[in-house]
Amino acid sequence: MALTISTNFAAAFAARNLEKNHDALTNSLNKLSSGHRINRPTDDAGGMSVQLKMRAAINRGRATKNNIQNAISLLQTQDGVLQTAVSLVDRIAELKAMTNDPTKNSGDLQNYNEEYQELRQQLITLQDEKFNSVTMFADLNTSTITDPTQDGVFRVFTTEQGDSASNSSVLISGVNLADASAGTSVGTDETALVTHTIDQSFTGSVASLTSGGIADSNLTMSGILSDLQKLANARAENGALQSRLNYAYDQASIHKTNMEAARSRIIDVDIAEESTNFARLNILTQAGASVLSQANATSQVALRLLSA
């Protein structure tokens, strides 16, 4: 090769290799400092696209888990109200049993009636209980107890796909505890869990051993026991929903964990492998800088010839 001073091919080649190695070294530093194998689309365009969708799914999965937990909390709060209702109806049954004592006069029965009336009002009040200002119990319109747009009916999506999947939700049907639509005068709609014990005909004072208030013959023990059975059934269904949502929460947690693991395999860098690659590139960069310095010095030979 001819000896020239206008073009130093060796230096240009060394500079090019130094530039490439320096870029690779910088990229390796970025990976090590971020912990990610993919920091820019040029690292892995397809992988970047997949991991972005996975990250969005993971975030949705986290929100889904929170939603399921909130639904479980709502059911637990609702069950607490139902438990109180059971205690109230149980006490009313006890009061009714005491009115069957033939030794009690109308004045004694009226004393029982006073407590009965207050308990009946408390049952009506329970219908209006809320969870975070959200109505927990549906009204007596039976057409709404499976409509999630109505108060007291809830649809909980149990996967990160939300409403895009037809079988990925749990419907919490509306529970009708009592009919308070007419204030203290309530109806006997059979859709309510408590119907007999808060019927409007059971108001007022005790008139005789068989009429008025708790002594009224229309208030039967079988009716009160029917209310207790309905409340027991409602609590059982509530517990079943809680059990299902607990399993749904476990599945959501497992799915989120697996998605995080899958995304990690795509985006996270292998520190051991990358640190080895960094050491190699660091040596090549330093060697390239040294060779470039020597290549730049080769033109000095031509200068010596000119100065001879």
Stockholm file with secondary structure:
# STOCKHOLM 1.0

chainA/1-308         MALTISTNFAAAFAARNLEKNHDALTNSLNKLSSGHRINRPTDDAGGMSVQLKMRAAINRGRATKNNIQNAISLLQTQDGVLQTAVSLVDRIAELKAMTNDPTKNSGDLQNYNEEYQELRQQLITLQDEKFNSVTMFADLNTSTITDPTQDGVFRVFTTEQGDSASNSSVLISGVNLADASAGTSVGTDETALVTHTIDQSFTGSVASLTSGGIADSNLTMSGILSDLQKLANARAENGALQSRLNYAYDQASIHKTNMEAARSRIIDVDIAEESTNFARLNILTQAGASVLSQANATSQVALRLLSA
#=GR chainA/1-308 SS CCCCSSCCHHHHHHHHHHHHHHHHHHHHHHHHHHCBSCSSTTTCHHHHHHHHHHHHHHHHHHHHHHHHHHHHHHHHHHHHHHHHHHHHHHHHHHHHHHHTCTTCCHHHHHHHHHHHHHHHHHHHHHTTCEETTEECSCCSCGGGTTCTTSTTCEEEECSTTGGGSTTSEEEECCCCCCCCTTTTSCCCCTTSSCCSTTCGGGCSCCCSSSSSGGGCTTSCHHHHHHHHHHHHHHHHHHHHHHHHHHHHHHHHHHHHHHHHHHHHHHHBCCHHHHHHHHHHHHHHHHHHHHHHHHHHHTHHHHHHHHHC
#=GC SS_cons         CCCCSSCCHHHHHHHHHHHHHHHHHHHHHHHHHHCBSCSSTTTCHHHHHHHHHHHHHHHHHHHHHHHHHHHHHHHHHHHHHHHHHHHHHHHHHHHHHHHTCTTCCHHHHHHHHHHHHHHHHHHHHHTTCEETTEECSCCSCGGGTTCTTSTTCEEEECSTTGGGSTTSEEEECCCCCCCCTTTTSCCCCTTSSCCSTTCGGGCSCCCSSSSSGGGCTTSCHHHHHHHHHHHHHHHHHHHHHHHHHHHHHHHHHHHHHHHHHHHHHHHBCCHHHHHHHHHHHHHHHHHHHHHHHHHHHTHHHHHHHHHC
//
